[in-house]
Amino acid sequence: MKYERLRLLRISRNISLQDMADALGLKTAGGYLRIESGENKLKAEHLPIIAKKFEVSLEELIAFLFEDQLDECSTSSNEQAVTSA
């Protein structure tokens, strides 16, 4: 999974790759770039740090990053409930 939205948010806030790497305790900017590109997984423990760095709530960040997946889960749950009834 690529985190294009994460990259766009970082760029809109004028935050460098190195700033994000430092905030997450990563050794290099490339480590963070690999998260944005989907090469490395985004860890749940990173989300509060990223939210703070971007000055948004954790809920806002999750909604922004995973909106498509949340919609799919909601649709799937609704379809299962209808077929079960």
C-alpha positions as CSV (number, residue, x, y, z in Angstrom):
1,M,0.0,0.0,0.0
2,K,1.3,3.4,-1.0
3,Y,0.7,6.4,1.3
4,E,0.4,9.1,-1.3
5,R,-1.9,11.0,1.0
6,L,0.8,11.0,3.7
7,R,3.3,12.4,1.2
8,L,0.8,15.1,0.1
9,L,0.1,16.1,3.7
10,R,3.8,16.3,4.5
11,I,4.5,18.5,1.5
12,S,1.6,20.8,2.2
13,R,3.0,21.3,5.7
14,N,6.5,22.0,4.3
15,I,8.0,19.2,6.4
16,S,11.1,17.4,5.1
17,L,11.7,13.7,4.8
18,Q,14.5,14.1,7.4
19,D,12.2,15.9,9.8
20,M,9.7,13.1,9.6
21,A,12.5,10.5,10.0
22,D,13.8,12.3,13.0
23,A,10.4,12.5,14.6
24,L,9.9,8.8,14.2
25,G,13.4,7.8,15.4
26,L,14.5,6.6,11.9
27,K,18.1,6.9,11.0
28,T,17.7,8.4,7.5
29,A,15.2,10.3,5.4
30,G,15.1,7.3,3.1
31,G,13.6,5.2,5.9
32,Y,10.6,7.5,6.0
33,L,10.5,7.7,2.2
34,R,10.1,3.9,2.1
35,I,7.0,4.3,4.4
36,E,5.4,6.8,2.1
37,S,6.2,4.7,-1.0
38,G,4.8,1.6,0.7
39,E,8.1,-0.3,0.6
40,N,8.0,-0.4,4.5
41,K,4.9,-0.7,6.5
42,L,3.4,2.2,8.4
43,K,3.4,1.1,12.1
44,A,0.4,1.9,14.3
45,E,2.8,3.4,16.9
46,H,3.9,6.0,14.3
47,L,0.4,7.4,13.8
48,P,0.3,9.6,17.0
49,I,3.7,11.0,16.2
50,I,2.8,11.8,12.6
51,A,-0.5,13.4,13.7
52,K,1.4,15.6,16.2
53,K,4.0,16.5,13.6
54,F,1.2,17.5,11.1
55,E,-0.7,19.3,13.8
56,V,-3.9,17.2,13.3
57,S,-5.8,14.9,15.6
58,L,-5.1,11.2,15.4
59,E,-8.7,10.7,14.3
60,E,-8.3,13.2,11.5
61,L,-5.1,11.6,10.3
62,I,-6.6,8.1,10.3
63,A,-9.6,9.3,8.4
64,F,-7.5,11.1,5.9
65,L,-5.1,8.2,5.3
66,F,-7.5,5.3,5.4
67,E,-10.7,6.9,4.1
68,D,-11.0,4.4,1.1
69,Q,-10.3,1.4,3.3
70,L,-12.8,2.5,5.9
71,D,-15.5,3.0,3.3
72,E,-14.8,-0.6,2.0
73,C,-15.0,-2.0,5.5
74,S,-18.3,-0.2,6.1
75,T,-19.8,-1.4,2.8
76,S,-18.6,-5.0,3.5
77,S,-20.1,-5.0,7.0
78,N,-23.4,-3.6,5.7
79,E,-23.5,-6.2,2.9
80,Q,-22.9,-9.0,5.4
81,A,-25.6,-7.7,7.7
82,V,-28.1,-7.6,4.9
83,T,-27.3,-11.1,3.7
84,S,-27.4,-12.5,7.2
85,A,-30.9,-11.1,7.9
